[in-house]
Amino acid sequence: MKIVRRSGAKPASPESRNFLQLPAVRALLLQILSFFIVLLLARSLGAMLGITLHILLIACLQGTIAAGFSYWRGLASWWLAIQFFFPVILVFGLFLQLPPTLFLCAFVILLFLYWSTFRTQVPFYPSNLATWNAVSDLLPKDKSVRLIDIGSGLGGLVLDLSKRRPDSYFLGIEIAPLPWLISWLRAWLMRSKACFTRGDYGRLNFAEYDVVFAYLSPAAMPALWEKARAEMRSGSMLLSYEFPIPDAQPAFMVSPALNQPKIYGWRM
């Protein structure tokens, strides 16, 4: 039976509700709301009292209101700083009178670098040599392994492991076009056996791999755990650098180096 609201509009689909719950979308909507509030306030002061607010003061006021709304709606702490500084930086950019093409180039670069970060909530997190060493030490030495690095970035881990273990298969998957292209070119120039593919790891079958390595974000860990439990074979291993899985006790923890985040491991 089709449900229709009294206004005649259909209820929002789960996809649209999920989209509106994305932190980036909520932050944008709150910023737009703050803009109109400040615009109304500035016009009212000008019409009733003849007061003209400086544009920098307007930007600070808009940022403060947007940060306040973000705090009220429970966004993460870093969003408060982003919400406050966004209009202020925008005004300073206008003062500098930079050419529009510069902003366009910056936008295109950031778009291809971060791509769907607003949806996945997984920003670009590069790992380091100490992490690669630790992961290498965790791999079985008496047999070949199949490892996938989900969110492989510039491909450092996969390239390093492929060089150390030519007997094994290492694949990196990255959804953002620019990091994927760089990793693919690095493998081609180095004539490495490492493989890289572009796409969403959610479409892969974890049962095909002995080890799944992830360097994602706290927001992505619950979904990763559900997929790993549903698909990974008995005896396989899930590794997560820096971010543990809520309510899932790891089988072991490894510190790659002093004062660095840990690698959390689960044996399936």
N, C-alpha and C positions, 0 to 999 in steps of 0.2 A: 504493500500500500504506500503510495507516494504522499509524503508529508509536506504540506505547504503552510507557510506562516500566514498570519492574518493579513499581513501587508501584501501577500501574493508572491513574495520572494521565496525561493527554495532555500533550505538551510545550507550553510556552508559545508562543502565537502571536507573530509579529513585532510586531503592534500592542502586545501587553502588554509585550513586552521593551522596545520603544521607550519606552513610557510609564514604565517603571521606570528608564529611563536619563535621564529628564528631571532636570535639576539640582534643581528645586524639590521633586520627589518624593523624590529621594535625600536631600536636606537634611531633609525632614520625617521620613523613616524613621530617619535618624541621630539626630534630636532625640528621637524616641520611644524609641529604644534607649538613649540617654543618660539619659532620665528613669527608665527601669526600673533601670538600673545604679545611679543615685544613690539611688533608693528602696530598693533592696536593701541598699546600703551604710548608709544612715541607719537602717534597721530593725535591721541587724546590730549597729551600734554601740550602739543603744539597748538591745537585748536582752542583749548580752554585757558591755558596759562601763557601761551606764547613762548614756551620753552622748547628749544631745539637741542636734542641730545647728540653728542659727538658719536660718529659711527663706531669708534673703538669702544665707547661705553655701551653702545647698543649690542655690539658683538659679545662683550663680557657678560652683559645681562642675559642675552640669549643662551650663552654657554652655561651660565649658572642655573637658569631655569631648566635647561635640558638635562644637566647633571642631576638636579634635584628630582626631576621626573624619573630618571633612570634609577636613582637610588630607591625611590618609592616603588618602582615596578620590579625591583629585585635583580637588576642586571649586575653582572660581575664588576668588581671594583675598577678594573682597567677601563671599562666603558665610561665611568664617571669622568676620568681625565680626557678621554677621547671626545666626549660630548662637550666638555668645557672649552677645550683648545681648538676644536674644529672651526667655529665661526671666527675666533680670534686670528688663527693662522690664515684663514681665507681673506680677512681684511688686510692683514699685512702683505699678502700676496698681491692684492689690488694696489696697495701703495707702491709696491716695487715696479708695477707696470711691466710685468714679464710678458713676453709674447705668448699668445694663446697656444701656439704649436708646442711650446715647452710643456704646458699642462697636458696637452693631448698625448705627447710622447710618454710622459710620466704615467698617465692613466693606462696606456696600452701596455707598457712594461709591467706595471703592477697587476694588470688584469691577467696577463699570461703567466705571471709568477705565482699569483695566489688563486686565480681562477674561481673555483666554487667554495672558497673558504667560508663565505657567508652562510653556506648551506651545511657543509661538513663540519664546521667549527674546528678545522685542523689547519693551523697556519704552517708556514714553512719553517721547519725545525731541522737544521743540519746537525748531524752527529760528528764525532771526532775520532782520532786515531785510537785513543784509549778505549773507547767504546768498541771499535772494530776488533781490537786485541782481545777484549773480554768475550765478545761473541765468538770469536775464533776458538778460544779456549773451551767454550761450552759445547762445541760441536763434537759429535762422535769421531774418534780418530781411526777406528777399525773398519769403517765402511764409508761408502760415498753417501752424501746427503743431498736432499732437495730442499733448498731454503728460498723463501720469498720474503722480500722486504716491502711491506705495504706502506706507501707514502715514501718512496725511495729518494725523493729530492734530486740532488745532483749525482746520485749514484755511488757515492764514496764507499759505503759499506759493501755493496754488491761487487764493485770492481776490486776492492781489496781482498775479499774472501775468494773471489774467482782466481786471483793471482796466487793465493796461498794454497788453495785446494783445487787444482785442475781436474781432479777425479770426480768432482761434485758439480751439481747444477745450481746456479744462483740466478734468481729473477727479481727484478725490481719493478714495481708498478707505481705509477704516479699519475694523478689526475690532471695536474697543471701542465699546460703545453710547454712552457719555457724550461722548467727543470727537466722534464722528460726529454726534450730535444737535446739539452746540454749533456745529459747522462748518456744518451744514445750516441752522440758524437764522440764523447770521451771513449766509449767502448770501441767504436769504429777506429778511432785514431790509435788507440793502444792495441788494436787487434785482440781484444779481450774476448773470452768465451762468455762473459757476463751478458745476460739478456735483459732488455728493458721493454716494457709495454706501457702504453698510456690508457688509462681507464679507471674505473671504480673497482676497488678490491672486493666490494660486495657481490660482484658478479662472478667471482672466481670460486672454485671449489677447493677449500683448504685440505680436503682429503688427499690431494695430490702432492702434499709437501710434508717433509719430516719436521721442519722448523718454520715457524711463522714469526718474523720479527716486526715489531711495530714501534714507531716513535710518533705518536699521534697527539692527542690532547685529552684532558680529563673527560670532556664531553663525549668523546668517541668510544671510551672504554667499555661501557655497558653493552653496546651493540656488538663490539668486537668479541666480547666474552660469549655472548649468545651464539654468534656465528661459529666461534671456535669449538664450543661444546657440541654444537650440532653436527659439525663436519669433520673435525680433526680426528685422525685415526688413533687408536690406542698405542701408546708408546711415543707419540709425537710430542713436540715441545712448543709452547707459546712463550715468546720473550717480549717484554715491553720495557723500553728505556724511559726512565724518569716517572712514568705515570702508572700507579697500581690500578688494579681493577677493584671497584667497590664491592665489599662483601665476598671477595674471593681470595682466600689466604694463599699466597704464593708458596710453591714448594721450596724455593730458594731465592736469595737475593745476592747480587754481586755488585761491588763498588769498583768501577773501572779505574778510578784514580781518586786521590785524596780530594775531598770537598767537591766531588762531582756527583750528579744524580746516580741512583742505583739502577741496575737491570733486574727486573722482576721476572721470575720464571715459573711456569706451570707445566707439569707433566700430565698429559691427557690420558 
